Amino acid sequence: MNKDEAKQRLIILAERKKQTLKLATDAMKKGTYRFKSPDSVSYAAQIIAVKKIAIDRDVVGAKQMFYLSTKSDEAILLA
């Protein structure tokens, strides 16, 4: 796999994870909590953060996603 293919795969994966993140956070806001929701939010946020830093060069956006990932992990630990 060359560099361009890797970039495209990361972009596609990040777009899928954005959808996962939106579905999970919307469900939690409505109160339809699933056991694995914080874990799926954490993983999705990590993938999106890596894409933001590697492809978009958006450090602030990446920090926001890493923060969301960390807070989700914290919720798992506190539960």
N, CA, C and O atoms as a DFTB+ gen file, in Angstrom:
316 C
 N C O
     1  1       0.850      -1.167       0.000
     2  2       0.000       0.000       0.000
     3  2       0.902       1.238       0.000
     4  3       1.827       1.349       0.804
     5  1       0.617       2.149      -0.902
     6  2       1.412       3.369      -0.951
     7  2       0.789       4.457      -0.069
     8  3      -0.255       4.253       0.551
     9  1       1.436       5.586      -0.030
    10  2       1.024       6.687       0.849
    11  2      -0.370       7.214       0.509
    12  3      -1.161       7.495       1.410
    13  1      -0.672       7.349      -0.767
    14  2      -1.983       7.864      -1.185
    15  2      -3.110       6.902      -0.821
    16  3      -4.186       7.331      -0.404
    17  1      -2.863       5.605      -0.978
    18  2      -3.872       4.610      -0.597
    19  2      -4.121       4.644       0.903
    20  3      -5.263       4.536       1.351
    21  1      -3.062       4.791       1.672
    22  2      -3.197       4.864       3.132
    23  2      -4.008       6.089       3.540
    24  3      -4.848       6.013       4.437
    25  1      -3.757       7.210       2.883
    26  2      -4.518       8.429       3.173
    27  2      -5.992       8.235       2.865
    28  3      -6.857       8.620       3.653
    29  1      -6.276       7.632       1.706
    30  2      -7.668       7.403       1.320
    31  2      -8.373       6.476       2.301
    32  3      -9.527       6.712       2.657
    33  1      -7.691       5.428       2.737
    34  2      -8.294       4.513       3.706
    35  2      -8.574       5.209       5.030
    36  3      -9.611       4.979       5.652
    37  1      -7.649       6.060       5.458
    38  2      -7.850       6.802       6.700
    39  2      -9.033       7.751       6.570
    40  3      -9.828       7.882       7.501
    41  1      -9.155       8.404       5.438
    42  2     -10.277       9.328       5.212
    43  2     -11.600       8.572       5.234
    44  3     -12.559       9.021       5.861
    45  1     -11.660       7.437       4.559
    46  2     -12.887       6.640       4.530
    47  2     -13.236       6.127       5.925
    48  3     -14.390       6.195       6.347
    49  1     -12.235       5.616       6.637
    50  2     -12.475       5.115       7.992
    51  2     -12.949       6.229       8.913
    52  3     -13.862       6.026       9.714
    53  1     -12.339       7.400       8.805
    54  2     -12.740       8.526       9.652
    55  2     -14.173       8.958       9.352
    56  3     -14.912       9.307      10.272
    57  1     -14.576       8.942       8.088
    58  2     -15.958       9.301       7.745
    59  2     -16.951       8.306       8.339
    60  3     -18.011       8.696       8.828
    61  1     -16.607       7.032       8.295
    62  2     -17.475       6.018       8.908
    63  2     -17.564       6.222      10.413
    64  3     -18.634       6.086      11.006
    65  1     -16.441       6.547      11.019
    66  2     -16.422       6.740      12.473
    67  2     -17.174       8.008      12.876
    68  3     -17.727       8.071      13.974
    69  1     -17.202       9.023      11.997
    70  2     -18.003      10.219      12.267
    71  2     -19.480       9.843      12.375
    72  3     -20.198      10.340      13.243
    73  1     -19.919       8.957      11.480
    74  2     -21.310       8.499      11.528
    75  2     -21.568       7.706      12.807
    76  3     -22.602       7.884      13.451
    77  1     -20.644       6.843      13.170
    78  2     -20.765       6.062      14.400
    79  2     -20.830       6.984      15.608
    80  3     -21.656       6.796      16.501
    81  1     -19.955       7.979      15.630
    82  2     -19.910       8.930      16.735
    83  2     -21.219       9.699      16.851
    84  3     -21.740       9.885      17.951
    85  1     -21.742      10.139      15.730
    86  2     -23.007      10.884      15.743
    87  2     -24.147      10.012      16.243
    88  3     -24.942      10.452      17.073
    89  1     -24.238       8.787      15.753
    90  2     -25.307       7.888      16.195
    91  2     -25.201       7.587      17.687
    92  3     -26.208       7.596      18.394
    93  1     -23.998       7.325      18.165
    94  2     -23.803       6.982      19.576
    95  2     -24.101       8.168      20.490
    96  3     -24.769       8.013      21.512
    97  1     -23.609       9.350      20.126
    98  2     -23.853      10.513      20.983
    99  2     -25.313      10.941      20.953
   100  3     -25.857      11.354      21.977
   101  1     -25.954      10.848      19.790
   102  2     -27.388      11.170      19.715
   103  2     -28.205      10.218      20.579
   104  3     -29.130      10.636      21.274
   105  1     -27.857       8.941      20.529
   106  2     -28.577       7.950      21.331
   107  2     -28.390       8.215      22.825
   108  3     -29.337       8.100      23.603
   109  1     -27.172       8.568      23.220
   110  2     -26.925       8.840      24.639
   111  2     -27.650      10.105      25.086
   112  3     -28.127      10.173      26.219
   113  1     -27.738      11.100      24.217
   114  2     -28.458      12.328      24.560
   115  2     -29.941      12.068      24.748
   116  3     -30.589      12.705      25.578
   117  1     -30.481      11.123      23.968
   118  2     -31.901      10.777      24.085
   119  2     -32.175       9.850      25.272
   120  3     -33.328       9.631      25.642
   121  1     -31.118       9.314      25.859
   122  2     -31.289       8.432      27.001
   123  2     -31.355       6.963      26.642
   124  3     -31.611       6.123      27.505
   125  1     -31.130       6.647      25.396
   126  2     -31.107       5.243      24.997
   127  2     -29.666       4.748      25.074
   128  3     -28.983       4.580      24.063
   129  1     -29.242       4.527      26.283
   130  2     -27.869       4.156      26.577
   131  2     -27.634       2.684      26.269
   132  3     -28.413       1.820      26.671
   133  1     -26.562       2.415      25.557
   134  2     -26.138       1.043      25.324
   135  2     -24.852       0.821      26.100
   136  3     -24.082       1.756      26.320
   137  1     -24.625      -0.392      26.504
   138  2     -23.465      -0.702      27.342
   139  2     -22.155      -0.293      26.690
   140  3     -21.262       0.207      27.374
   141  1     -22.019      -0.491      25.396
   142  2     -20.758      -0.204      24.720
   143  2     -20.679       1.202      24.138
   144  3     -19.732       1.505      23.413
   145  1     -21.635       2.060      24.430
   146  2     -21.630       3.405      23.857
   147  2     -20.365       4.195      24.176
   148  3     -19.765       4.739      23.249
   149  1     -19.916       4.292      25.442
   150  2     -18.688       5.062      25.703
   151  2     -17.464       4.492      24.986
   152  3     -16.595       5.245      24.547
   153  1     -17.395       3.172      24.868
   154  2     -16.266       2.552      24.190
   155  2     -16.279       2.880      22.694
   156  3     -15.236       3.179      22.113
   157  1     -17.450       2.825      22.079
   158  2     -17.529       3.129      20.647
   159  2     -17.255       4.610      20.393
   160  3     -16.646       4.960      19.382
   161  1     -17.694       5.474      21.292
   162  2     -17.412       6.909      21.169
   163  2     -15.912       7.155      21.285
   164  3     -15.343       7.924      20.510
   165  1     -15.273       6.503      22.251
   166  2     -13.841       6.681      22.461
   167  2     -13.036       6.269      21.237
   168  3     -12.161       7.009      20.787
   169  1     -13.328       5.093      20.699
   170  2     -12.584       4.599      19.543
   171  2     -12.826       5.478      18.314
   172  3     -11.885       5.808      17.591
   173  1     -14.066       5.850      18.081
   174  2     -14.386       6.697      16.933
   175  2     -13.676       8.041      17.032
   176  3     -13.147       8.541      16.039
   177  1     -13.662       8.619      18.213
   178  2     -12.997       9.914      18.407
   179  2     -11.495       9.809      18.166
   180  3     -10.887      10.736      17.630
   181  1     -10.900       8.699      18.552
   182  2      -9.463       8.512      18.317
   183  2      -9.150       8.468      16.825
   184  3      -8.194       9.096      16.369
   185  1      -9.951       7.730      16.070
   186  2      -9.729       7.619      14.626
   187  2      -9.909       8.982      13.955
   188  3      -9.122       9.363      13.088
   189  1     -10.940       9.705      14.358
   190  2     -11.196      11.030      13.784
   191  2     -10.049      11.981      14.127
   192  3      -9.635      12.778      13.286
   193  1      -9.537      11.904      15.350
   194  2      -8.426      12.767      15.766
   195  2      -7.177      12.495      14.942
   196  3      -6.489      13.433      14.537
   197  1      -6.876      11.240      14.690
   198  2      -5.703      10.905      13.887
   199  2      -5.858      11.460      12.476
   200  3      -4.899      11.984      11.910
   201  1      -7.045      11.352      11.909
   202  2      -7.286      11.902      10.575
   203  2      -7.138      13.426      10.579
   204  3      -6.561      14.006       9.659
   205  1      -7.665      14.061      11.623
   206  2      -7.577      15.529      11.693
   207  2      -6.127      15.996      11.742
   208  3      -5.773      17.006      11.135
   209  1      -5.296      15.262      12.461
   210  2      -3.906      15.698      12.580
   211  2      -3.077      15.286      11.370
   212  3      -2.239      16.062      10.909
   213  1      -3.293      14.088      10.848
   214  2      -2.465      13.580       9.751
   215  2      -2.865      14.131       8.390
   216  3      -2.005      14.412       7.555
   217  1      -4.161      14.286       8.164
   218  2      -4.634      14.698       6.836
   219  2      -4.986      16.187       6.815
   220  3      -4.533      16.930       5.943
   221  1      -5.806      16.616       7.794
   222  2      -6.314      17.988       7.781
   223  2      -5.360      19.000       8.410
   224  3      -5.512      20.204       8.207
   225  1      -4.385      18.520       9.169
   226  2      -3.458      19.402       9.910
   227  2      -4.219      20.326      10.866
   228  3      -3.850      21.484      11.062
   229  1      -5.288      19.784      11.456
   230  2      -6.148      20.534      12.373
   231  2      -5.838      20.097      13.803
   232  3      -6.439      19.156      14.322
   233  1      -4.889      20.796      14.433
   234  2      -4.442      20.426      15.772
   235  2      -5.545      20.653      16.802
   236  3      -5.741      19.822      17.688
   237  1      -6.254      21.748      16.697
   238  2      -7.317      22.057      17.658
   239  2      -8.435      21.016      17.565
   240  3      -8.917      20.530      18.588
   241  1      -8.842      20.679      16.357
   242  2      -9.875      19.664      16.173
   243  2      -9.432      18.306      16.699
   244  3     -10.224      17.571      17.289
   245  1      -8.168      17.979      16.482
   246  2      -7.630      16.708      16.993
   247  2      -7.639      16.699      18.511
   248  3      -7.994      15.692      19.124
   249  1      -7.250      17.818      19.129
   250  2      -7.271      17.895      20.592
   251  2      -8.684      17.712      21.133
   252  3      -8.881      17.060      22.158
   253  1      -9.659      18.283      20.450
   254  2     -11.051      18.135      20.877
   255  2     -11.485      16.674      20.810
   256  3     -12.156      16.180      21.717
   257  1     -11.109      15.991      19.751
   258  2     -11.477      14.580      19.606
   259  2     -10.744      13.716      20.628
   260  3     -11.334      12.793      21.188
   261  1      -9.466      14.002      20.878
   262  2      -8.731      13.244      21.900
   263  2      -9.330      13.492      23.285
   264  3      -9.379      12.581      24.111
   265  1      -9.782      14.710      23.537
   266  2     -10.433      15.013      24.808
   267  2     -11.729      14.215      24.947
   268  3     -11.998      13.650      26.007
   269  1     -12.527      14.168      23.890
   270  2     -13.764      13.390      23.920
   271  2     -13.460      11.917      24.162
   272  3     -14.164      11.252      24.923
   273  1     -12.424      11.411      23.523
   274  2     -12.020      10.021      23.722
   275  2     -11.630       9.772      25.175
   276  3     -12.028       8.770      25.769
   277  1     -10.858      10.680      25.737
   278  2     -10.422      10.534      27.122
   279  2     -11.602      10.596      28.094
   280  3     -11.666       9.810      29.039
   281  1     -12.519      11.507      27.872
   282  2     -13.685      11.620      28.750
   283  2     -14.557      10.359      28.649
   284  3     -15.140       9.932      29.646
   285  1     -14.647       9.777      27.479
   286  2     -15.398       8.533      27.318
   287  2     -14.719       7.399      28.078
   288  3     -15.381       6.598      28.738
   289  1     -13.396       7.339      27.980
   290  2     -12.662       6.325      28.746
   291  2     -12.822       6.535      30.245
   292  3     -12.925       5.573      31.007
   293  1     -12.843       7.788      30.661
   294  2     -13.043       8.103      32.078
   295  2     -14.421       7.618      32.549
   296  3     -14.553       7.097      33.656
   297  1     -15.428       7.788      31.715
   298  2     -16.775       7.327      32.068
   299  2     -16.789       5.818      32.247
   300  3     -17.467       5.300      33.135
   301  1     -16.042       5.110      31.405
   302  2     -15.974       3.650      31.529
   303  2     -15.301       3.279      32.848
   304  3     -15.778       2.399      33.565
   305  1     -14.198       3.946      33.169
   306  2     -13.477       3.621      34.407
   307  2     -14.303       3.941      35.660
   308  3     -14.274       3.196      36.640
   309  1     -15.025       5.043      35.616
   310  2     -15.818       5.427      36.786
   311  2     -17.060       4.564      36.968
   312  3     -17.591       4.449      38.072
   313  1     -17.519       3.960      35.878
   314  2     -18.689       3.090      35.972
   315  2     -18.270       1.776      36.590
   316  3     -19.101       0.885      36.767
